Amino acid sequence: MRVYLPATVPLLRDWIAADAASAAGAAYAVTPSLREWYREGDADELEYAASSLAAVAALDLLAADVDAPARRVVLAVDVDDADCSPDPDERGAVRLRSAVPVSRWASALVDDDSAAASVGAAVTLLRDATAPPDDVDFARRETAAAELGWYAVQELGFL
């Protein structure tokens, strides 16, 4: 099963140094709840939807790490179905049972510099407890308009 892990650049560096991605936190995949929500989608569209959910979750990780550069990171990994379970509380979310070694990493999706303004604005709003929810939602949608760039696993050290 292909699973998408939300991350930040510093978190990705930590995972590279550890030779494994942590199992902590939510990951995203094509789950029954995602299929139900996106009934008309083919396999590629469903994978894109799952990776997009991970990109949104990466914003929350960025909001929690004031030192991280404003770049969403989504790590695509392959795990056995038995290594994860659907999270009933969130569409497309799964919980991993163990860390994912580098040998199971497929690729990464990462913002380029052109997304820094919209990602930075969204992160600023997420950190502001007084920000109107509509403004936060708008900022999240703005970041979704920026496509993430694809990186092979061998290229991740250069980020």
SULJO-V38256 format. One record per residue. N is the residue number from 1. SS is DSSP state (~ for helix, > for strand, _ for the rest). D_LAST is the distance of its C-alpha to the last C-alpha in Angstrom with 2 decimals. Layout:
BEGIN
n=N ss=SS d_last=D_LAST
n=N ss=SS d_last=D_LAST
END
This chain:
BEGIN
n=1 ss=_ d_last=25.90
n=2 ss=> d_last=22.51
n=3 ss=> d_last=21.13
n=4 ss=> d_last=18.34
n=5 ss=> d_last=16.87
n=6 ss=> d_last=15.79
n=7 ss=> d_last=13.09
n=8 ss=_ d_last=11.03
n=9 ss=~ d_last=7.64
n=10 ss=~ d_last=10.02
n=11 ss=~ d_last=11.91
n=12 ss=~ d_last=9.32
n=13 ss=~ d_last=8.78
n=14 ss=~ d_last=12.57
n=15 ss=~ d_last=13.06
n=16 ss=~ d_last=11.24
n=17 ss=~ d_last=13.45
n=18 ss=~ d_last=16.38
n=19 ss=_ d_last=15.99
n=20 ss=> d_last=16.95
n=21 ss=> d_last=16.27
n=22 ss=_ d_last=18.94
n=23 ss=_ d_last=21.90
n=24 ss=_ d_last=22.44
n=25 ss=_ d_last=22.66
n=26 ss=_ d_last=23.20
n=27 ss=> d_last=21.56
n=28 ss=> d_last=22.68
n=29 ss=_ d_last=24.47
n=30 ss=_ d_last=27.38
n=31 ss=_ d_last=30.15
n=32 ss=~ d_last=33.83
n=33 ss=~ d_last=33.43
n=34 ss=~ d_last=30.71
n=35 ss=~ d_last=32.96
n=36 ss=~ d_last=35.89
n=37 ss=~ d_last=34.15
n=38 ss=_ d_last=32.81
n=39 ss=_ d_last=35.90
n=40 ss=_ d_last=35.58
n=41 ss=_ d_last=32.05
n=42 ss=_ d_last=31.58
n=43 ss=~ d_last=29.16
n=44 ss=~ d_last=26.22
n=45 ss=~ d_last=26.97
n=46 ss=~ d_last=27.18
n=47 ss=~ d_last=23.78
n=48 ss=~ d_last=22.37
n=49 ss=~ d_last=24.35
n=50 ss=~ d_last=23.01
n=51 ss=~ d_last=19.33
n=52 ss=~ d_last=20.37
n=53 ss=~ d_last=22.02
n=54 ss=~ d_last=18.90
n=55 ss=~ d_last=17.08
n=56 ss=~ d_last=20.09
n=57 ss=~ d_last=19.92
n=58 ss=~ d_last=16.32
n=59 ss=~ d_last=18.00
n=60 ss=~ d_last=20.33
n=61 ss=~ d_last=17.71
n=62 ss=~ d_last=16.22
n=63 ss=~ d_last=19.86
n=64 ss=~ d_last=20.40
n=65 ss=_ d_last=17.59
n=66 ss=_ d_last=18.43
n=67 ss=_ d_last=15.68
n=68 ss=_ d_last=12.74
n=69 ss=_ d_last=11.20
n=70 ss=_ d_last=12.96
n=71 ss=_ d_last=10.56
n=72 ss=_ d_last=12.08
n=73 ss=> d_last=10.51
n=74 ss=> d_last=13.01
n=75 ss=> d_last=13.02
n=76 ss=> d_last=15.85
n=77 ss=> d_last=17.96
n=78 ss=> d_last=21.45
n=79 ss=_ d_last=24.11
n=80 ss=_ d_last=27.86
n=81 ss=~ d_last=29.83
n=82 ss=~ d_last=31.54
n=83 ss=~ d_last=28.34
n=84 ss=> d_last=28.04
n=85 ss=> d_last=30.59
n=86 ss=> d_last=30.75
n=87 ss=_ d_last=30.74
n=88 ss=_ d_last=33.99
n=89 ss=_ d_last=33.09
n=90 ss=_ d_last=30.17
n=91 ss=_ d_last=29.99
n=92 ss=_ d_last=27.48
n=93 ss=> d_last=26.42
n=94 ss=> d_last=26.66
n=95 ss=> d_last=26.58
n=96 ss=> d_last=25.21
n=97 ss=_ d_last=27.59
n=98 ss=_ d_last=25.20
n=99 ss=_ d_last=21.64
n=100 ss=> d_last=19.90
n=101 ss=> d_last=19.04
n=102 ss=~ d_last=16.05
n=103 ss=~ d_last=18.79
n=104 ss=~ d_last=19.36
n=105 ss=> d_last=15.87
n=106 ss=> d_last=16.09
n=107 ss=> d_last=12.87
n=108 ss=> d_last=10.63
n=109 ss=> d_last=11.26
n=110 ss=> d_last=9.04
n=111 ss=_ d_last=10.60
n=112 ss=_ d_last=10.19
n=113 ss=~ d_last=11.73
n=114 ss=~ d_last=15.16
n=115 ss=~ d_last=15.22
n=116 ss=~ d_last=14.72
n=117 ss=~ d_last=18.51
n=118 ss=~ d_last=19.66
n=119 ss=~ d_last=17.23
n=120 ss=~ d_last=18.13
n=121 ss=~ d_last=21.77
n=122 ss=~ d_last=21.77
n=123 ss=~ d_last=20.29
n=124 ss=~ d_last=22.93
n=125 ss=~ d_last=25.63
n=126 ss=~ d_last=24.63
n=127 ss=~ d_last=24.99
n=128 ss=_ d_last=28.37
n=129 ss=_ d_last=31.06
n=130 ss=_ d_last=33.50
n=131 ss=_ d_last=31.52
n=132 ss=_ d_last=33.64
n=133 ss=~ d_last=32.48
n=134 ss=~ d_last=32.87
n=135 ss=~ d_last=30.45
n=136 ss=~ d_last=27.84
n=137 ss=~ d_last=28.45
n=138 ss=~ d_last=28.23
n=139 ss=~ d_last=24.87
n=140 ss=~ d_last=23.53
n=141 ss=~ d_last=24.97
n=142 ss=~ d_last=23.43
n=143 ss=~ d_last=19.88
n=144 ss=~ d_last=20.99
n=145 ss=_ d_last=21.77
n=146 ss=_ d_last=18.15
n=147 ss=_ d_last=16.86
n=148 ss=_ d_last=13.49
n=149 ss=> d_last=11.62
n=150 ss=> d_last=11.77
n=151 ss=> d_last=9.34
n=152 ss=> d_last=11.16
n=153 ss=~ d_last=10.80
n=154 ss=~ d_last=10.57
n=155 ss=~ d_last=7.35
n=156 ss=~ d_last=5.50
n=157 ss=~ d_last=5.56
n=158 ss=~ d_last=3.79
n=159 ss=_ d_last=0.00
END
